[in-house]
Amino acid sequence: MEEKINAEVVGVFPNKIKISVDNLEDFSLANESLKVGSYLRVLDNENAVLIAIIENFSIEVKEDMRKKYIIEANPLGMIINNKFQRGGDTIAIPPKKVEPAKKEEIEKIFMESIIDDKKFVFSKLSSDNEINVPVDGNKFFNKHIAIVGSTGSGKSHTVAKIIQTAVNSKEGTYEGLNNSHIVIFDIHSEYKAAFPNANNIDIDNLILPYWLLNSDELQELFIDTEANDHNQRNVFKEAVVTNRKQYFTGTDEKRDKIHFDSPLFFEINDILKIAKDKNEEMVPGRNGEKAGPLNGKLSNFVSRLENKINDKRLEFLLGQKSKEITFEETLKQLISYDSNKSNVTIIDLSGIPFEVLSITVSLISRILFEYGYYYKRLRCKTDVEEKINNDVPILLVYEEAHKYAPNSDLSKYRASRQSIERIAKEGRKYGISMLLASQRPSEISETIFSQCNNFIAMRLTNPTDQNYVKRLLPDTFGGLIDKMPTLKAGESLLIGDSVVIPSIVQIDECEDKPSSNDIPYFELWKEKWKELNIGAIKEEWYN
């Protein structure tokens, strides 16, 4: 008697297959219901099995009112002679018998496709939490990562889990820190709780030298760029170059090569004095003295300089310590090579005034990029046979990246956007990779986002963001992206060069969780009226 086929392929398309199922209950595995994201096996011949992931279900009603279930699935690859190979375009003409993939089959694909030394695990298969989903650790970290998800989707927990797993990974049984180096730009002061041993740098202990700002950053900080005043630019540029030369203690030959972008000290108060003098300058005239060519034309510039220099909120950038800190001390602080050695450096941006947020992120990012660039040069100069460009690579984590690297041409975002775009395009060559985390991916510079090769897409409810992510991911996974609005907290779509097959996964629990910013309004409102010390608030405000 001929075996009755319950499910068979009825259509083959360039990036999907269509399957007809007589009875969905009979088709499902025991004790497990099939759903979007579950895996199927298509028996092509005795030696080859196609593995596909379910994209959607539908029902067709026949003329005799019998129901047929239709499944559309994305082909992922073939198991040939017990070996899994990516790519699913070799399926023969239908019909072909279809079954739910066996657990041991899926487990074998994940476990055997990546060698043990490269396995990096931070999640489990959503449809079966007994199956770990490893990624190739090298391909994951040396190719930029994007984590997107709405508030409450588990995005911060995912970031924390990935970093915690990285800093705890060791080759062998040695004591002490491993060689991981991660810098987190923490916009909401969330990650200190997740990394109690991190080097936590905030507005109270951050020291950044203004004299390391490049020409664009200096002008954005000290000049009203919207006014397009050439007098301000020319006076400022000339004063800075002259002042750098005055404080330079090297040879005359090197002094002559100093320019506006040279990373050398200059005294900002000297620049203010020069601007004041030019603004009040009197020159000889026919009948005594007359106003100089710039007299009264630099008033706005002088006022802006004075306001910046005297602004206590900018003490971390323009204060006395910023003048005294050396280049070496600045770099050691940012990568935790000072007295507080740590795998993780948290740059807490929550206290940074918004008007200098872009410049702060830009300066730190640029210093770390150039560290990678010059360290590679040094290594290659020391050993021309050197194959590893950077043996101390750094991961830069940009939390809520849309707030300082947006898809915007506004001048207040220009500095940070350009620095991060440069890292996105060139950083991997120098051992500087990035992890972008955002709840509004559509607002991130597309130049930055499009350079990411690994995606963890969590629940996204905004249609604009969904379409943006969908557009940047490979077409073959379009249907899976449609599941983003319905993902549970901690559940995500894992796609990219580092994972053997696209998967819907559940992120593992953190050891220490990031602090939640959700205020329990209703619980607090039900409590008895609380008194406020307005005077103390004012004191903190004014200080």
C-alpha positions as CSV (number, residue, x, y, z in Angstrom):
1,M,0.0,0.0,0.0
2,E,1.4,3.4,-1.0
3,E,2.3,5.6,2.0
4,K,0.0,8.7,2.3
5,I,2.0,11.9,2.2
6,N,0.6,14.4,4.7
7,A,2.8,17.3,3.5
8,E,4.6,18.0,0.2
9,V,6.2,20.8,-1.7
10,V,3.8,22.4,-4.1
11,G,5.9,25.4,-5.2
12,V,9.5,26.5,-5.4
13,F,10.5,30.1,-5.7
14,P,13.9,31.8,-5.8
15,N,14.0,32.4,-2.0
16,K,11.1,30.3,-0.6
17,I,9.2,27.1,-0.9
18,K,5.5,26.5,-0.6
19,I,4.2,23.4,1.2
20,S,0.7,21.9,1.3
21,V,-0.3,20.1,4.5
22,D,-3.4,17.9,4.8
23,N,-3.6,17.8,8.6
24,L,-1.5,20.2,10.7
25,E,-1.9,18.2,13.9
26,D,-0.7,15.0,12.2
27,F,2.2,17.0,10.7
28,S,3.4,18.4,14.0
29,L,5.9,16.6,16.2
30,A,4.7,15.0,19.4
31,N,4.4,17.5,22.3
32,E,5.4,20.4,20.0
33,S,3.3,22.8,17.9
34,L,4.8,24.3,14.8
35,K,5.1,28.0,14.6
36,V,6.8,30.8,12.7
37,G,10.5,30.2,13.2
38,S,10.2,26.4,13.5
39,Y,12.4,24.3,11.2
40,L,11.3,21.8,8.5
41,R,13.2,19.1,6.6
42,V,12.5,18.5,2.9
43,L,13.6,15.1,1.7
44,D,15.2,15.8,-1.7
45,N,16.8,12.3,-2.2
46,E,18.3,9.6,0.0
47,N,21.5,11.6,0.7
48,A,20.2,15.2,0.8
49,V,17.8,16.9,3.1
50,L,16.9,20.6,2.7
51,I,16.4,22.5,6.0
52,A,14.0,25.4,5.9
53,I,12.5,27.9,8.4
54,I,8.8,28.5,8.6
55,E,7.9,32.1,7.5
56,N,4.0,32.0,7.6
57,F,0.9,29.8,7.6
58,S,-2.3,30.1,5.6
59,I,-5.4,28.1,4.9
60,E,-6.9,27.2,1.5
61,V,-10.5,25.9,1.2
62,K,-11.1,23.5,-1.7
63,E,-14.3,23.2,-3.8
64,D,-15.4,20.3,-1.6
65,M,-14.9,22.5,1.4
66,R,-11.9,20.5,2.6
67,K,-9.2,22.7,4.2
68,K,-5.6,22.6,3.1
69,Y,-2.9,24.2,5.2
70,I,-0.2,26.2,3.3
71,I,3.2,26.8,4.8
72,E,5.8,29.1,3.3
73,A,9.3,28.6,4.4
74,N,12.8,30.0,3.6
75,P,15.4,27.4,2.5
76,L,18.5,27.7,4.7
77,G,20.8,24.9,3.5
78,M,21.3,21.2,2.8
79,I,22.4,18.3,4.9
80,I,24.4,16.2,2.5
81,N,26.1,13.0,3.9
82,N,25.5,14.3,7.5
83,K,27.1,17.7,6.8
84,F,25.2,20.9,6.7
85,Q,25.9,23.4,3.9
86,R,24.5,26.9,3.6
87,G,22.4,27.7,0.6
88,G,19.0,26.2,-0.4
89,D,18.7,26.7,-4.1
90,T,19.4,23.1,-5.1
91,I,16.0,21.6,-4.4
92,A,14.6,19.6,-7.3
93,I,11.2,20.1,-8.9
94,P,8.3,19.2,-6.5
95,P,6.5,17.3,-5.1
96,K,8.9,16.3,-2.3
97,K,8.0,14.9,1.1
98,V,8.2,17.4,4.1
99,E,8.5,16.7,7.8
100,P,9.3,18.8,10.9
101,A,13.0,18.8,11.4
102,K,14.3,16.5,14.1
103,K,15.7,18.0,17.3
104,E,19.0,16.1,17.0
105,E,19.2,17.3,13.4
106,I,18.9,21.0,14.3
107,E,21.2,20.6,17.3
108,K,23.8,19.0,15.1
109,I,23.7,21.9,12.6
110,F,24.3,24.4,15.3
111,M,27.0,22.4,17.2
112,E,29.0,21.0,14.3
113,S,29.0,24.0,11.9
114,I,31.2,26.1,14.2
115,I,34.4,24.7,15.7
116,D,34.5,24.7,19.5
117,D,37.3,27.3,19.9
118,K,35.1,29.9,18.0
119,K,31.8,29.2,19.6
120,F,30.3,32.1,21.4
121,V,26.9,31.4,23.1
122,F,24.5,33.9,24.6
123,S,21.1,32.5,23.5
124,K,18.9,29.4,23.0
125,L,16.5,28.4,20.3
126,S,13.2,30.0,21.0
127,S,11.2,26.9,19.9
128,D,13.4,24.6,22.0
129,N,15.3,26.1,25.0
130,E,17.5,23.0,25.3
131,I,19.3,23.9,22.1
132,N,22.1,26.4,22.4
133,V,22.6,28.8,19.4
134,P,26.3,29.5,19.1
135,V,27.7,32.2,16.8
136,D,31.2,32.3,15.4
137,G,32.9,34.6,18.0
138,N,35.4,36.0,15.5
139,K,32.8,36.8,12.8
140,F,30.5,38.2,15.5
141,F,32.9,40.7,17.0
142,N,35.1,41.7,14.1
143,K,32.1,42.5,12.0
144,H,29.9,45.3,13.3
145,I,26.8,44.3,15.3
146,A,23.4,46.0,15.5
147,I,20.9,45.3,18.3
148,V,17.5,46.9,17.7
149,G,14.3,46.7,19.8
150,S,11.6,48.9,21.3
151,T,11.5,49.8,25.0
152,G,10.9,46.7,27.1
153,S,12.1,44.3,24.4
154,G,15.2,43.3,26.4
155,K,17.7,45.2,24.3
156,S,19.9,46.4,27.3
157,H,19.8,42.9,28.8
158,T,21.0,41.5,25.5
159,V,23.9,44.0,25.3
160,A,24.9,43.2,28.9
161,K,24.7,39.4,28.4
162,I,26.9,39.6,25.3
163,I,29.5,41.6,27.1
164,Q,29.4,39.6,30.3
165,T,29.9,36.4,28.3
166,A,32.8,38.0,26.4
167,V,34.7,39.2,29.5
168,N,34.3,35.7,31.2
169,S,35.6,33.7,28.2
170,K,39.0,32.2,28.6
171,E,41.4,30.0,26.7
172,G,42.7,27.7,29.4
173,T,42.7,28.2,33.2
174,Y,44.8,31.3,33.8
175,E,44.0,33.7,36.6
176,G,42.9,37.4,36.2
177,L,41.4,39.3,33.3
178,N,41.2,38.1,29.8
179,N,42.2,40.3,26.9
180,S,38.8,41.7,26.1
181,H,38.4,45.5,25.8
182,I,35.0,47.0,25.6
183,V,34.0,50.7,25.9
184,I,30.3,51.4,26.5
185,F,28.8,54.8,25.7
186,D,26.0,54.7,28.3
187,I,23.4,57.3,27.6
188,H,21.0,56.5,30.5
189,S,23.4,55.3,33.2
190,E,22.2,51.7,33.0
191,Y,25.3,49.6,32.8
192,K,27.1,50.3,36.1
193,A,24.8,47.7,37.8
194,A,25.6,45.1,35.1
195,F,29.3,45.6,35.4
196,P,30.3,46.3,39.1
197,N,34.0,45.8,38.3
198,A,34.0,48.2,35.3
199,N,36.0,51.4,35.1
200,N,33.0,53.7,35.4
201,I,33.7,57.2,34.0
202,D,31.1,59.9,34.5
203,I,30.9,63.7,34.5
204,D,32.5,63.8,37.9
205,N,35.7,62.0,36.9
206,L,35.9,62.3,33.2
207,I,38.8,64.4,31.9
208,L,39.0,65.2,28.2
209,P,41.5,67.7,26.9
210,Y,39.9,70.3,24.6
211,W,43.3,70.7,22.8
212,L,42.8,67.2,21.4
213,L,39.7,68.3,19.5
214,N,40.2,68.4,15.8
215,S,39.4,71.5,13.7
216,D,35.8,70.6,13.0
217,E,35.1,69.8,16.7
218,L,36.9,73.0,17.9
219,Q,34.8,75.2,15.5
220,E,31.6,73.4,16.5
221,L,32.4,74.1,20.2
222,F,33.7,77.6,20.1
223,I,32.2,79.2,16.9
224,D,28.6,79.9,16.0
225,T,28.7,77.7,12.8
226,E,25.2,78.8,11.7
227,A,26.4,82.5,11.5
228,N,29.0,81.5,8.8
229,D,31.3,84.3,10.1
230,H,34.7,84.1,8.3
231,N,36.2,86.7,10.7
232,Q,35.6,84.4,13.7
233,R,37.0,81.4,11.9
234,N,40.1,83.1,10.7
235,V,40.9,84.8,14.0
236,F,40.3,81.5,15.9
237,K,42.3,79.3,13.5
238,E,45.3,81.7,13.4
239,A,45.3,82.1,17.2
240,V,45.2,78.4,17.9
241,V,48.0,77.6,15.5
242,T,50.2,80.4,16.9
243,N,49.5,79.3,20.4
244,R,50.3,75.7,19.8
245,K,53.6,76.8,18.4
246,Q,54.3,78.9,21.5
247,Y,53.8,76.0,23.9
248,F,55.7,73.5,21.7
249,T,59.1,72.5,23.0
250,G,60.4,70.4,20.1
251,T,62.6,71.3,17.2
252,D,62.1,74.3,14.9
253,E,61.6,72.0,12.0
254,K,58.7,70.2,13.7
255,R,57.3,73.6,15.0
256,D,57.0,74.8,11.4
257,K,54.8,71.8,10.6
258,I,52.2,72.5,13.4
259,H,48.7,73.1,12.0
260,F,45.1,73.6,13.2
261,D,44.6,69.8,13.6
262,S,47.9,69.1,15.4
263,P,47.1,67.2,18.7
264,L,49.2,69.7,20.8
265,F,48.4,71.8,23.8
266,F,47.1,75.4,23.5
267,E,45.8,77.7,26.2
268,I,42.2,78.6,25.6
269,N,42.4,81.7,27.8
270,D,45.1,83.0,25.5
271,I,42.7,82.6,22.6
272,L,40.1,84.6,24.5
273,K,42.6,87.4,25.1
274,I,43.6,87.5,21.4
275,A,39.9,87.7,20.4
276,K,39.2,90.5,22.9
277,D,42.2,92.4,21.7
278,K,41.1,92.1,18.1
279,N,37.6,93.1,19.0
280,E,38.8,96.3,20.8
281,E,41.8,97.1,18.6
282,M,42.5,100.7,17.7
283,V,44.9,101.5,14.8
284,P,46.6,104.8,13.7
285,G,44.4,107.0,11.5
286,R,44.6,110.4,9.9
287,N,43.2,112.2,12.9
288,G,44.5,110.0,15.7
289,E,43.3,106.5,16.4
290,K,40.5,104.7,14.6
291,A,38.8,101.4,15.1
292,G,40.7,98.4,13.8
293,P,39.4,96.2,10.9
294,L,37.8,93.7,13.4
295,N,36.8,96.2,16.1
296,G,33.3,95.3,17.3
297,K,33.0,92.4,14.8
298,L,34.0,89.7,17.2
299,S,31.6,90.5,20.1
300,N,29.5,87.4,19.7
301,F,32.6,85.2,19.4
302,V,34.2,86.7,22.5
303,S,30.9,86.3,24.4
304,R,30.6,82.6,23.3
305,L,34.2,81.9,24.3
306,E,33.7,83.4,27.7
307,N,30.5,81.5,28.3
308,K,32.1,78.2,27.4
309,I,35.2,78.8,29.5
310,N,33.2,79.8,32.6
311,D,30.5,77.1,32.3
312,K,31.1,74.8,35.2
313,R,29.2,72.0,33.4
314,L,32.1,71.9,30.9
315,E,34.8,71.6,33.6
316,F,35.5,68.0,32.4
317,L,36.5,69.4,28.9
318,L,37.8,73.0,29.6
319,G,38.9,72.9,33.2
320,Q,42.4,73.0,34.7
321,K,42.7,69.2,34.8
322,S,42.0,69.2,31.0
323,K,45.0,71.4,30.5
324,E,47.2,69.2,32.7
325,I,46.3,65.7,31.5
326,T,48.7,64.2,29.0
327,F,47.8,62.3,25.8
328,E,49.0,59.0,27.4
329,E,46.9,59.6,30.5
330,T,43.8,60.3,28.3
331,L,44.2,57.1,26.3
332,K,44.9,55.0,29.5
333,Q,41.8,56.4,31.1
334,L,39.6,55.5,28.1
335,I,40.8,51.9,27.7
336,S,41.3,51.2,31.4
337,Y,45.1,50.8,31.3
338,D,45.6,53.1,34.3
339,S,45.6,52.0,37.9
340,N,42.0,50.6,37.5
341,K,42.6,47.9,34.9
342,S,39.3,46.5,33.7
343,N,37.8,44.7,30.7
344,V,34.9,47.2,30.5
345,T,35.0,51.0,30.5
346,I,31.7,52.7,30.9
347,I,31.5,56.3,29.6
348,D,28.4,57.5,31.5
349,L,27.0,60.2,29.2
350,S,23.9,61.0,31.3
351,G,25.5,64.0,32.9
352,I,27.1,65.5,29.8
353,P,25.4,68.7,28.6
354,F,23.4,68.0,25.5
355,E,25.2,70.8,23.5
356,V,28.5,69.0,23.9
357,L,27.3,65.4,23.7
358,S,28.2,65.0,20.0
359,I,31.7,66.5,20.5
360,T,32.3,64.3,23.6
361,V,31.3,61.1,21.7
362,S,33.3,62.3,18.7
363,L,36.5,63.0,20.6
364,I,36.5,59.7,22.5
365,S,35.6,57.7,19.3
366,R,38.2,59.4,17.3
367,I,40.9,58.8,19.9
368,L,40.1,55.1,20.1
369,F,40.0,54.8,16.3
370,E,43.4,56.5,15.9
371,Y,44.8,54.3,18.7
372,G,43.9,51.3,16.4
373,Y,45.4,53.0,13.4
374,Y,48.7,54.0,15.0
375,Y,49.0,50.7,16.9
376,K,48.7,48.8,13.6
377,R,51.4,51.0,12.1
378,L,53.7,50.4,15.1
379,R,53.2,46.6,15.0
380,C,53.8,46.5,11.2
381,K,56.9,48.7,11.6
382,T,58.2,46.4,14.4
383,D,57.6,43.2,12.4
384,V,56.9,43.4,8.7
385,E,55.7,39.8,8.8
386,E,52.9,40.7,11.3
387,K,49.6,39.2,10.3
388,I,47.4,40.5,13.2
389,N,46.9,44.2,12.9
390,N,45.9,44.7,16.5
391,D,46.3,42.1,19.3
392,V,44.4,44.4,21.7
393,P,41.2,44.9,19.7
394,I,38.4,47.1,21.1
395,L,34.6,46.9,20.9
396,L,32.8,50.2,21.1
397,V,29.2,49.9,22.3
398,Y,27.0,52.8,21.2
399,E,23.8,52.6,23.4
400,E,20.9,54.6,22.0
401,A,23.1,55.5,19.0
402,H,20.3,57.5,17.3
403,K,20.7,60.2,19.9
404,Y,24.2,61.3,18.8
405,A,24.7,59.7,15.4
406,P,21.3,60.4,13.8
407,N,20.4,60.4,10.1
408,S,20.5,64.2,10.2
409,D,22.6,66.9,8.6
410,L,22.3,69.3,11.6
411,S,25.6,70.7,12.6
412,K,25.2,69.8,16.3
413,Y,25.4,66.1,15.3
414,R,28.1,66.4,12.6
415,A,31.1,65.6,14.8
416,S,29.9,62.4,16.4
417,R,28.2,61.1,13.2
418,Q,31.4,61.6,11.2
419,S,33.6,59.9,13.8
420,I,31.3,56.9,14.1
421,E,30.8,56.6,10.3
422,R,34.6,56.4,9.9
423,I,34.7,53.6,12.5
424,A,31.8,51.9,10.6
425,K,33.7,52.0,7.3
426,E,37.3,51.6,8.3
427,G,37.5,50.5,12.0
428,R,37.7,46.7,11.4
429,K,41.0,47.1,9.6
430,Y,42.5,48.5,12.8
431,G,40.9,46.3,15.4
432,I,38.1,48.7,16.3
433,S,34.6,47.3,15.9
434,M,31.3,48.6,17.1
435,L,28.0,47.4,18.5
436,L,25.0,49.7,17.8
437,A,22.0,49.5,20.1
438,S,18.9,51.5,19.4
439,Q,15.2,51.6,19.8
440,R,14.9,53.8,16.7
441,P,17.0,52.3,14.0
442,S,15.4,54.4,11.3
443,E,16.9,57.5,12.9
444,I,20.5,56.2,12.8
445,S,22.8,57.3,10.0
446,E,22.3,54.8,7.3
447,T,26.0,54.9,6.5
448,I,26.6,53.5,10.0
449,F,23.8,51.0,10.2
450,S,24.4,49.5,6.7
451,Q,28.0,48.5,7.7
452,C,26.7,46.0,10.3
453,N,27.0,42.4,9.4
454,N,25.3,40.8,12.4
455,F,21.8,41.7,13.5
456,I,19.8,41.0,16.7
457,A,16.3,42.2,15.9
458,M,14.1,42.3,19.0
459,R,10.5,43.4,19.3
460,L,10.0,46.5,17.1
461,T,6.5,48.1,17.1
462,N,7.1,51.2,15.0
463,P,6.3,50.5,11.3
464,T,9.0,52.9,10.1
465,D,11.7,51.1,12.1
466,Q,10.4,47.7,11.0
467,N,10.6,48.7,7.3
468,Y,14.0,50.3,7.8
469,V,15.5,47.1,9.3
470,K,13.7,45.0,6.7
471,R,15.3,47.1,3.9
472,L,18.8,46.6,5.2
473,L,18.6,42.9,5.8
474,P,18.9,40.3,3.0
475,D,15.7,39.9,1.0
476,T,15.5,36.2,1.8
477,F,14.6,36.9,5.4
478,G,11.8,39.4,4.7
479,G,9.0,37.2,6.0
480,L,10.8,36.6,9.3
481,I,11.2,40.3,9.9
482,D,7.4,40.6,9.9
483,K,7.4,38.7,13.2
484,M,9.3,41.5,15.0
485,P,6.2,43.2,16.5
486,T,5.1,39.9,18.2
487,L,8.4,38.8,19.7
488,K,8.4,38.3,23.5
489,A,10.7,40.1,25.8
490,G,14.2,38.7,25.4
491,E,13.3,37.0,22.1
492,S,15.0,38.1,18.9
493,L,15.8,37.3,15.3
494,L,19.5,36.4,15.0
495,I,20.8,37.0,11.5
496,G,24.3,37.5,10.1
497,D,27.6,36.2,9.0
498,S,28.4,34.7,12.4
499,V,25.4,32.4,12.8
500,V,25.1,29.3,10.8
501,I,21.4,29.7,10.0
502,P,19.0,32.6,10.8
503,S,17.2,31.8,14.0
504,I,14.6,33.1,16.4
505,V,16.3,32.9,19.8
506,Q,15.7,33.6,23.4
507,I,18.6,35.6,25.0
508,D,20.0,34.0,28.1
509,E,19.6,35.7,31.5
510,C,22.2,38.2,32.6
511,E,24.4,37.6,35.7
512,D,24.0,41.2,36.8
513,K,21.2,43.1,35.2
514,P,21.4,46.7,33.8
515,S,19.4,49.1,36.0
516,S,15.9,49.7,34.7
517,N,14.8,53.2,34.0
518,D,11.2,52.4,34.3
519,I,9.7,54.4,37.2
520,P,6.7,52.6,38.8
521,Y,4.4,55.6,38.5
522,F,1.2,54.1,39.7
523,E,2.8,52.3,42.7
524,L,4.5,55.6,43.7
525,W,1.4,57.7,43.2
526,K,-0.6,55.4,45.6
527,E,1.9,56.1,48.4
528,K,1.5,59.0,50.9
529,W,2.5,62.5,49.8
530,K,6.3,63.0,49.8
531,E,7.9,66.3,50.8
532,L,10.6,67.7,48.6
533,N,13.8,69.6,49.6
534,I,13.6,72.2,46.9
535,G,16.6,74.1,48.4
536,A,18.8,71.0,48.0
537,I,17.6,70.4,44.5
538,K,18.4,74.1,43.6
539,E,21.9,73.7,45.2
540,E,22.6,70.6,43.0
541,W,21.1,72.4,40.0
542,Y,23.3,75.5,40.4
543,N,26.5,73.6,41.2
